[in-house]
């Protein structure tokens, strides 16, 4: 990291008003503590009022009235504020915010040179997190209770329906809310202080208690969600099938974007068909998918899947006799 970049990063770290130790700065900037002291001297020599507080809890601090001066943003950073908000999220959280009023207020704070670019971005990008089918809104009553519990660090009693249909009452400690596409999840600690993700749509009943809990000081919601998402995807079962598909079936698979896991677009054979590797969550899912394409998909492996697809086809014929 170049010196100029380090100095800017130091200022950004100090503007929050907290005392930052030399050791913390050195670790964050990946330099020696001696380098940090030299950087502080450079900042002082330019007239920026940074000063050191001695003692065991000491460190570096920025004079309070300089914090606002450091709140400037680069043009791209300012424009990013004008990316349209997902209206569904604002509505689900009952934020009662008008996007237009918010945009107008933000525009007043921009220099004239950036205002036209911000308006253009707002008018040319739209974020829609709703599904194509109108399945109705999620249960906002549970979401509202969870939002309040997350902000106040209070335990919540929930009646939760699992994917297998089992219903269980639990007392949880809500830590955060995550909107995954159009679906809300609650990240919480259970009674044993184990991390759990609860799908908001499966919360049948939800009641906030008056009992407080201590939020883990090192908990980071985005980092936790990304890690748990990766673990979930790695734990999903996989059933692989090698097939040969007609041009019609190949185009349909490419259009839907489902199942095809080939690193490339498959290998085309002399007859115009394409050999692909498809990945499914289960053998049953593979059978249903392949049967749906009729004579447009031919199984290459596993060979025992051919018998199961053939049997399913017989069952369909028998059904309509």
C-alpha positions, 0 to 999 in steps of 0.5 A: 500500500502506497503512503498516500493510500495509508494516510487516507485509510488512517483518516477514515479509521480515525473519523469515527471518533474512537481511539485507535492504538498504534498496534491496531493501525499497524495490523490494519495497514500491514506495516510496522508500528514505526511506520505508523508513527511516521505517518502520523507525523506526516499528517500533523505536518500537513495541519491535520489535528491528530494527537496521541492519548497516552496510557494503557487504553491510549492511542490516536484520535482526531479532533472532533470538529474535523470529522465532518470535513473527512466525510467527503466522497469520491464521485463513484461513491456518491453515485452509488448512493443513487442506486435504486433501493429494493422497494420490497425490502423497504416495505417489508421492514415498514421503513415508511421511506419515499424513494423519490423524497430520499433521492431529492434530498440526496441530490441537494447534497451533490455538486453540480458536476455529479448531479446529472450522472446521479439522475441518469443512474437513478432513471436507468437502473431498477431493483425488483426483488419480487417473484414473477408469480404473485404469491402474496406477501410474507408474514410481516407480523413475524418480521416486524417482531424480529426487527424490533428484537434485533434492534433491542437485543431481546429474546423471541419465542417462535413457533416454527414449521420445519421443511419436513413439517415438524412444528417446534416452539423455541426461544431464540436470540435474533442477531440479524435479518437477511433478504435472500432474493424475495425471501427473508431469513432470521439469523439467531442463536438458539437455546444452546447458543448455536447459530441458526437460520430461520425462514421467516415464512415458516414462522407460524407464531412470533412473540418478543419477550422482555428478556435481554441477551448479550449480542456476541461482540465479534458477530458480523452478519454479512460474513456469517451469512456468506460462510453459512451459505457456502456450507449449505451449498456444499452440503447439498446432495448431488446426483450426476447424469451424463446425457445426450440432448437434441438441439431443442432440449439443449436450447431449453436447458440453456434458456432456463439455466437449470442443472447444466453444470458443464464447464463449457457448453457441452460436446456436439456430436456428428448428429447435431446432438450435444453431450452434457453433464447434468447435476440434480439434487436427487435421483427422483428429480433427475427422473422427472426432469428427463421424462419431461423432455420425452425423446429429446434426451438420452441417458448415457450414464448411470445405466441403471437410471435408464430402467427407472426412466423407462418405468416412469414412462410406462406409469404415465402411459398406464395412467392415460389408458 
